[in-house]
Amino acid sequence: MEVLKKVFQNQIPKGDFYIKLYNSEDESLTVQLYDFNYFVFVTFKRYKAIRMIEEGMLLMNYIYSAPEFEKYKQDDFVNTIYEIIGGTYVKYLDEINNNNLRTNEMHAYIFVTMNYVTEIVTDTIPHFEVINR
């Protein structure tokens, strides 16, 4: 069963964020979160996969574990970023890679924003930068 865990608490200020992604040839990924008060840049040195789902579709259809989402939906997903423990997406990626993904080194992070729910599978810890607007 998938479990959502709050991670990197207080790294992202409370806000009604939208999301943009920037990837590059060097395997890095930058997540830009923005609202009327902040720009937040979350950079991953490497990532293995990204899955983006329109926020309304996700919350209506519970693609992830319904009890886990309900738990954080009550506080409007104030943490913005969570880690998925026991996630099916990492297992799926491992299967299509002939079980060569080194799943014990992978982290699945999920960003819940106003426009998308974005899951990032990586073997690195992200770096956070917050800029006041």
N, C-alpha and C positions, 0 to 999 in steps of 0.2 A: 504494500500500500504506500502510495506517495504521501510524504509528510512535508509540509512547508515549515521552514525555520527562518526566523528573523536573523539576518546577518548584517554586519557593517552598520549597526545602529548608530544614529546621529551623524553618519557620513553624508547623508542626503537630507537637506532641510525639508520640513513639511511644506507641501505645495500641491497644486493641481497641474502636474507635469504632462507635457507631450514629449514624444521621443523621436529622435532621428539617429540613424546608424551610419557610420563611416568606416569602411574596411579598406585595407590596402594590400599590396602585393607582398609585404613583409609579414603577413599573417596576423597583424595587429587589428584590433577593433576598438573604435571609440563610440561610446553611447553618449549622445547629447540629450539631456533632459532640460526642458525649458518651460517657464511660466512667466507671469508678469514680474516676479521678484528675483528669480535666479536663473543662471545657466549652470548646469552641473555636467561635468565631463567625467565619464567613467571609462578608463582605458584598460584593455586587456592586451597583454603582450602577444598572446596566441589564443586562438579559439578554434574549435573543431566544427561547430555547427550553430546555426541560428534558426529559430522558429518564431515567426510573428503571426499572431492571430488578432483579428479585430476584436477589441475589448468587449463590445456588446455581445458578439457571437459566443465568445468564450464563457462569459458569465451566465448566459442563458442556457448553454448546452453542457456546461461542466465537463470540459475536455480533461480537466485535472480533477483530483479528488474533491467532491462536493463538500464534505465536512471540513476539510482543510481550508478551502476558499471561504466558506461561511465564517470560519473563525476569524479571519482577517478582514473580511468584507465589513464586519460590524464596526471596525475602526477606520473604514475607508482606505485600507491598504496604506496607512500612514508611513510605513517604513520604505515603501516603493520597491525595494529589492529584497528578495527572499532566496533561500537555497532550497532546491527540491531534493529531498532525500528519498532514495528508492524509486526514482522516476523511470517511467516506461520509455521516454525518449532516448535516454542514455543507453538503455538495454537494446532498443531498436537500432541505434547507431552502431553498437558493438556487433550485433548480428549481421548487419549488411557489410561490415568490415572484417568478416571472417574471425570474429572474436579477438581482434588485434588492437582494440581501442585502449587497453589498460584502464579499465573502468574504475579501478581503485584509486587512480590519480585524477579522475575527472570530477568536476563540479558542475552542476546545472543550476544556474542562477536565473531567476525570473524577475522581470521588471513589470509592474502593474502601473500603467499610466492611463491618461484620459483617452488616448486613441488606440493603443495596442497593448497586448500582453506579449512580451518578448522573452523567449527562453534562449539562453546562451550556454553552450557546453564548452568548457575550457579546462585546461590543466594549470592555469595561472590565477593568481590573486589580483583583483583589479586595483587600480590607482584612482583616487577621487580628487577632483578639483572643483570647488564651488566658487562662482563669481556672482556677486550682487549686481543687479541691473541698475 
